Amino acid sequence: MADKPFQPIIDFYSRLPAEHGDSADGVGWTDADAPLRYRTMLEAIRPGTARPSVLDFGCGAAHLLDHLQAHAPGSVDYHGIDVSEDAIALCRRKHPDASFECLDVLTAADDAWPAYDYILMNGIFTWKGPLTDEQMWDYLRDLLRRVFAHARVGVAFNVMSTQVDWRRDDLFHAALDPLVSFLSREVSRHVVVRADYGLYEYTVYVYREPGPGAPPHGRRLVGTT
């Protein structure tokens, strides 16, 4: 095992760009499903904010920025971050005018990276490789605590569902109840779960504040006048 329990995850995603280049394989996805995941991630952005700042956490080959430029150019203030130097070098070659940084936020000082309106974490918690489920839960909790502290509005991330026909041993299937319990206790109770887009996974939006139209102080007003 490496010096950090989650180091195999970092190593896995760090070597993909060098092995597969600017492709879906280079970030551990398939071409067919990637656009759907990008749309679902971007739907975490609440309406009404003019050009919100967005951090593409684990940006890989900046395919989210490619998607944005093709479908909604200029709609967000995009920034990318990744632990892989090869990935960041590729991103900078593709998009020399965009903001990219190579950083491991679990070891970096809190003031080493700024806050953003939204932080999107696409595929960060899906592959666990040789890690146990317990180690993966620790990794998820540690990272979400750190990342949410830098989100002014909210965070979006996805995990593999437990509602599947079969499981791969190298993927992390996260049960919904313990995940939402952790988020509500330690991150925020303003949580939206998306399991409606047809893949064997779900996406979670975690916000600092209730959504538009929510009752004051989170109270349920059904049956009241």
C-alpha positions as CSV (number, residue, x, y, z in Angstrom):
1,M,0.0,0.0,0.0
2,A,1.2,3.5,-0.8
3,D,2.0,6.2,1.8
4,K,-1.7,7.3,1.8
5,P,-4.5,4.7,1.8
6,F,-6.1,6.6,-1.2
7,Q,-2.9,6.9,-3.2
8,P,-4.0,4.1,-5.6
9,I,-6.9,6.2,-6.7
10,I,-4.6,9.2,-7.4
11,D,-2.1,6.9,-9.2
12,F,-4.9,5.3,-11.3
13,Y,-6.3,8.6,-12.6
14,S,-2.8,10.2,-12.9
15,R,-1.6,7.6,-15.4
16,L,-4.8,7.6,-17.6
17,P,-4.0,10.8,-19.6
18,A,-0.5,9.5,-20.4
19,E,-1.9,6.1,-21.5
20,H,-5.0,7.2,-23.4
21,G,-4.5,10.8,-24.2
22,D,-7.4,13.2,-24.8
23,S,-10.2,10.6,-24.8
24,A,-12.9,9.2,-22.6
25,D,-10.6,6.4,-21.7
26,G,-8.1,9.0,-20.6
27,V,-10.4,10.0,-17.8
28,G,-11.9,6.6,-17.0
29,W,-15.3,7.1,-18.7
30,T,-17.1,5.9,-21.9
31,D,-17.9,8.3,-24.7
32,A,-21.7,7.4,-24.7
33,D,-22.4,8.3,-21.1
34,A,-20.1,11.3,-20.6
35,P,-22.3,14.0,-22.0
36,L,-25.2,12.8,-19.8
37,R,-23.0,13.0,-16.7
38,Y,-21.8,16.6,-17.7
39,R,-25.4,17.7,-18.1
40,T,-26.4,16.2,-14.8
41,M,-23.5,17.8,-13.0
42,L,-24.2,21.2,-14.5
43,E,-27.9,21.0,-13.4
44,A,-26.6,21.5,-9.9
45,I,-26.2,25.2,-10.8
46,R,-29.2,27.1,-9.5
47,P,-30.9,29.6,-11.8
48,G,-30.4,33.3,-11.2
49,T,-26.6,33.5,-10.8
50,A,-24.9,35.4,-13.6
51,R,-21.9,33.5,-14.8
52,P,-21.1,31.6,-11.5
53,S,-17.6,30.4,-10.8
54,V,-17.3,26.6,-11.2
55,L,-14.4,24.4,-10.2
56,D,-14.1,21.2,-12.2
57,F,-12.6,19.1,-9.5
58,G,-10.5,16.3,-11.0
59,C,-10.8,17.9,-14.4
60,G,-8.9,15.2,-16.3
61,A,-8.7,16.3,-19.9
62,A,-11.1,19.3,-19.4
63,H,-13.9,17.5,-21.2
64,L,-16.4,19.4,-19.1
65,L,-15.0,22.6,-20.5
66,D,-15.2,21.1,-24.0
67,H,-18.9,20.3,-23.3
68,L,-19.5,23.8,-22.0
69,Q,-17.9,25.5,-25.0
70,A,-20.0,23.4,-27.4
71,H,-23.4,23.8,-25.6
72,A,-23.2,26.9,-23.3
73,P,-20.1,29.0,-24.1
74,G,-19.4,31.7,-21.6
75,S,-22.1,30.6,-19.2
76,V,-19.8,29.9,-16.3
77,D,-16.4,31.1,-15.0
78,Y,-14.6,27.8,-15.4
79,H,-11.6,26.6,-13.4
80,G,-10.0,23.1,-13.4
81,I,-8.0,21.3,-10.8
82,D,-6.3,17.9,-10.8
83,V,-3.6,15.9,-9.0
84,S,-2.1,14.7,-12.3
85,E,0.6,16.9,-13.8
86,D,0.1,15.1,-17.2
87,A,-3.7,16.0,-17.1
88,I,-3.0,19.6,-16.3
89,A,-0.4,19.9,-19.0
90,L,-2.9,18.5,-21.5
91,C,-5.6,20.9,-20.3
92,R,-3.3,23.9,-20.7
93,R,-2.4,22.8,-24.2
94,K,-6.0,22.5,-25.2
95,H,-7.3,25.6,-23.4
96,P,-4.4,28.0,-22.9
97,D,-6.8,30.8,-21.8
98,A,-8.5,28.8,-19.1
99,S,-7.5,28.4,-15.4
100,F,-5.9,25.1,-14.4
101,E,-4.0,24.0,-11.4
102,C,-2.3,20.8,-10.2
103,L,-3.0,20.4,-6.5
104,D,-3.8,17.7,-4.0
105,V,-6.3,19.4,-1.7
106,L,-6.0,16.8,1.0
107,T,-2.4,17.8,1.6
108,A,-2.6,21.5,0.6
109,A,-3.2,24.3,3.1
110,D,-6.7,25.7,3.1
111,D,-5.5,29.0,1.8
112,A,-3.7,27.3,-1.2
113,W,-6.9,27.4,-3.2
114,P,-9.8,29.8,-3.3
115,A,-13.5,29.4,-2.9
116,Y,-15.9,28.9,-5.9
117,D,-19.6,29.2,-6.3
118,Y,-19.9,25.5,-7.3
119,I,-17.5,22.6,-7.2
120,L,-18.3,19.7,-9.5
121,M,-16.7,16.3,-8.7
122,N,-17.4,14.0,-11.6
123,G,-16.1,10.4,-11.1
124,I,-14.0,11.2,-8.1
125,F,-15.7,8.5,-5.9
126,T,-16.6,5.8,-8.5
127,W,-13.3,3.8,-8.8
128,K,-11.8,2.3,-5.6
129,G,-9.4,-0.2,-7.0
130,P,-7.7,-2.2,-4.2
131,L,-9.2,0.0,-1.4
132,T,-11.8,-1.5,0.9
133,D,-15.2,0.0,1.2
134,E,-14.3,1.3,4.6
135,Q,-11.2,3.1,3.2
136,M,-13.3,4.5,0.4
137,W,-15.9,5.9,2.8
138,D,-13.0,7.6,4.8
139,Y,-11.7,9.1,1.5
140,L,-15.1,10.3,0.5
141,R,-15.8,11.9,3.9
142,D,-12.4,13.5,4.2
143,L,-12.5,15.0,0.7
144,L,-16.1,16.2,0.9
145,R,-15.5,18.0,4.2
146,R,-12.5,19.8,2.7
147,V,-14.1,20.6,-0.6
148,F,-17.4,21.8,0.7
149,A,-15.5,24.4,2.8
150,H,-14.5,26.0,-0.5
151,A,-17.9,26.0,-2.1
152,R,-20.0,29.2,-1.7
153,V,-23.2,27.7,-3.0
154,G,-22.8,24.0,-3.4
155,V,-21.1,20.8,-4.5
156,A,-22.1,18.0,-6.9
157,F,-20.6,14.5,-7.0
158,N,-21.6,11.1,-8.2
159,V,-21.2,7.5,-6.9
160,M,-22.2,4.1,-8.1
161,S,-25.6,2.9,-6.9
162,T,-26.2,-0.2,-4.8
163,Q,-29.4,-0.7,-6.9
164,V,-27.6,-2.7,-9.7
165,D,-27.8,-6.1,-11.3
166,W,-24.2,-6.8,-10.5
167,R,-21.1,-5.1,-9.1
168,R,-17.5,-4.7,-10.1
169,D,-15.0,-5.3,-7.3
170,D,-13.0,-2.2,-8.3
171,L,-16.0,0.2,-8.2
172,F,-17.4,1.9,-5.1
173,H,-21.1,1.3,-4.6
174,A,-22.3,3.7,-2.0
175,A,-25.5,3.0,-0.1
176,L,-27.7,6.1,0.0
177,D,-28.8,6.1,3.6
178,P,-25.3,6.3,5.2
179,L,-24.2,8.8,2.7
180,V,-27.1,11.2,3.3
181,S,-26.7,10.7,7.1
182,F,-23.1,11.8,6.9
183,L,-23.9,14.8,4.7
184,S,-26.7,15.9,7.0
185,R,-24.6,15.6,10.1
186,E,-21.3,16.9,9.0
187,V,-21.7,18.8,5.7
188,S,-25.2,20.2,5.0
189,R,-28.7,19.0,5.3
190,H,-29.7,20.7,2.0
191,V,-29.2,17.7,-0.2
192,V,-30.7,16.7,-3.6
193,V,-30.3,13.2,-4.9
194,R,-30.5,12.6,-8.7
195,A,-31.1,9.0,-9.7
196,D,-33.3,9.8,-12.7
197,Y,-30.9,9.9,-15.6
198,G,-30.7,6.2,-16.5
199,L,-27.2,5.1,-15.4
200,Y,-26.3,2.7,-12.5
201,E,-25.2,5.6,-10.3
202,Y,-26.6,8.7,-8.7
203,T,-25.5,12.3,-8.4
204,V,-25.8,14.3,-5.2
205,Y,-26.1,18.1,-4.9
206,V,-25.2,19.5,-1.5
207,Y,-26.0,23.2,-0.9
208,R,-25.3,25.7,1.8
209,E,-28.9,27.1,1.7
210,P,-32.3,25.7,0.9
211,G,-33.5,25.9,-2.6
212,P,-35.9,28.6,-4.0
213,G,-39.4,28.2,-2.6
214,A,-38.3,26.1,0.4
215,P,-40.2,26.9,3.7
216,P,-38.5,29.1,6.2
217,H,-36.0,27.4,8.5
218,G,-36.7,24.1,6.6
219,R,-40.1,23.6,8.2
220,R,-42.7,21.5,6.5
221,L,-45.9,23.5,6.1
222,V,-48.2,20.8,4.9
223,G,-51.5,21.0,6.8
224,T,-50.8,24.5,8.2
225,T,-52.4,27.8,7.2
